[in-house]
Amino acid sequence: MYQFTLFLLCPVTLLKEGLCFDKEKDSFIARSEDFVVQKPELSFLYPAFHERASDIHSLLYRTKKRESELDKLSETLFGISLPFGEKEQKQQFSALVQDVLKKDCTFENIRALQENLQGLKEQGKEEEKEQILSKSTVKKLFRGRRRRRRGTRKLFRPV
């Protein structure tokens, strides 16, 4: 049996007075002001469910929009910070590539870096291990590309 706790944070809005249709009476009736629960903005499932078993060392979360309040809430409730969203990851990766390549930020270098990253991704799939991309890893991938490129130039230089 899988026992879990589901936490939903739902906004509540006030409906204005108006008319609504009552199916049971098959007629329109006056509606007074009332509070309505909206769809969840944020939800957590603890413990997470992995490989057909509960995992007490992790939780699943879903958010409609990534906001700074969400980070504060997760740090307050669980003592952890949540992983970055897609937009933040893109921005950080772009800044990382610009920082590593600096003046060498050409189309050829970016394409070569992309090929090296693809190879790293495939290597991770073979090893069934998640690859973590750090600044030093990107530097190593770029240096490897520059060495190969320099070596190739030496092979094709006219004598």
C-alpha positions in Angstrom: 0.0 0.0 0.0 1.3 3.5 -0.9 0.5 6.1 1.7 1.3 9.7 0.8 0.6 13.3 1.6 -0.7 15.6 -1.1 -0.3 19.3 -0.5 -2.2 21.7 -2.8 -2.0 25.4 -2.7 -5.1 26.8 -4.5 -6.1 30.4 -4.8 -9.6 31.4 -3.7 -11.6 34.1 -5.6 -14.8 35.9 -4.7 -17.6 35.4 -7.2 -19.9 38.5 -7.7 -23.6 38.4 -7.4 -25.5 37.3 -10.5 -27.7 34.7 -12.1 -26.9 31.0 -12.5 -28.7 28.0 -13.8 -29.9 25.4 -11.4 -30.1 22.0 -13.1 -32.3 20.4 -10.4 -35.0 23.1 -10.6 -34.4 23.7 -14.3 -34.5 27.5 -13.9 -32.3 30.5 -13.3 -31.8 31.6 -9.7 -30.1 34.5 -8.1 -26.6 33.8 -6.9 -25.1 35.6 -3.9 -21.4 36.4 -3.4 -19.5 33.2 -2.8 -15.9 32.0 -2.6 -14.6 29.6 -5.3 -11.5 27.5 -5.1 -9.4 27.7 -8.3 -7.0 25.2 -9.8 -3.8 24.5 -7.8 -0.9 26.9 -8.3 1.5 24.6 -6.5 1.4 21.0 -5.4 3.7 18.6 -3.6 3.5 14.8 -3.3 5.4 13.2 -0.4 6.9 10.6 -0.5 7.7 10.4 -4.2 6.8 7.2 -6.0 9.8 5.6 -7.9 10.1 2.1 -9.3 6.8 0.9 -7.8 7.8 1.9 -4.2 7.7 5.0 -2.1 10.9 7.0 -1.8 11.1 8.9 1.5 14.2 10.8 0.4 12.4 12.7 -2.4 9.2 14.5 -3.2 7.4 15.5 -6.4 6.3 19.0 -7.1 4.3 20.8 -9.7 3.9 24.5 -10.2 1.9 26.6 -12.6 4.5 29.4 -12.7 7.9 29.5 -11.1 8.1 32.4 -8.7 10.4 33.4 -5.9 7.6 32.8 -3.3 7.7 29.1 -4.3 11.4 29.0 -3.4 10.8 30.6 -0.1 7.9 28.2 0.6 10.0 25.0 -0.2 12.9 26.3 1.9 10.6 27.0 4.8 8.6 23.7 4.6 11.3 21.3 3.5 14.6 23.0 4.1 15.6 22.6 0.4 15.7 24.8 -2.7 14.0 23.6 -5.8 15.8 22.9 -9.1 15.8 25.7 -11.6 13.0 25.9 -14.2 13.5 25.7 -17.9 13.9 29.5 -18.4 16.4 29.8 -15.6 18.4 26.8 -16.9 18.5 28.3 -20.4 19.7 31.7 -19.1 22.4 30.1 -16.9 23.6 27.9 -19.7 23.8 30.8 -22.1 25.7 32.9 -19.5 28.0 29.9 -18.9 28.8 29.4 -22.6 29.5 33.1 -23.0 31.7 33.2 -20.0 33.7 30.1 -21.1 34.0 31.1 -24.8 34.4 34.8 -24.3 36.0 36.1 -27.6 36.0 32.7 -29.2 32.2 32.7 -29.4 31.8 31.8 -33.1 29.3 29.6 -34.8 31.9 26.9 -35.4 32.9 26.8 -31.7 29.2 26.7 -30.6 28.5 23.9 -33.0 31.5 21.9 -31.8 30.5 22.5 -28.2 27.0 21.2 -29.1 28.5 18.0 -30.6 30.6 17.5 -27.5 27.6 18.0 -25.3 25.6 15.5 -27.4 28.4 12.9 -27.0 28.4 13.6 -23.2 24.7 13.0 -23.2 25.0 9.7 -25.0 27.7 8.6 -22.7 25.4 9.3 -19.7 22.7 7.2 -21.3 25.1 4.3 -21.8 26.2 4.5 -18.2 22.7 5.1 -17.0 24.0 8.1 -15.0 22.7 11.6 -14.8 25.3 14.1 -16.2 25.9 17.3 -14.3 27.1 20.1 -16.4 29.4 22.5 -14.5 31.6 25.4 -15.7 34.7 23.2 -15.6 33.0 20.5 -17.7 32.1 23.0 -20.4 35.7 24.4 -20.3 37.1 20.8 -20.7 34.7 20.2 -23.7 35.8 23.5 -25.3 39.5 22.9 -24.7 39.2 19.4 -26.2 37.7 20.9 -29.3 40.4 23.6 -29.6 43.2 20.9 -29.3 41.6 18.8 -32.0 41.1 21.8 -34.2 44.7 22.9 -33.8 45.9 19.4 -34.4 43.9 19.2 -37.6 45.3 22.5 -38.8 48.8 21.1 -38.4 48.0 18.1 -40.5 46.8 20.2 -43.4 49.4 23.0 -43.4 51.3 23.3 -46.6 55.1 22.6 -46.2 
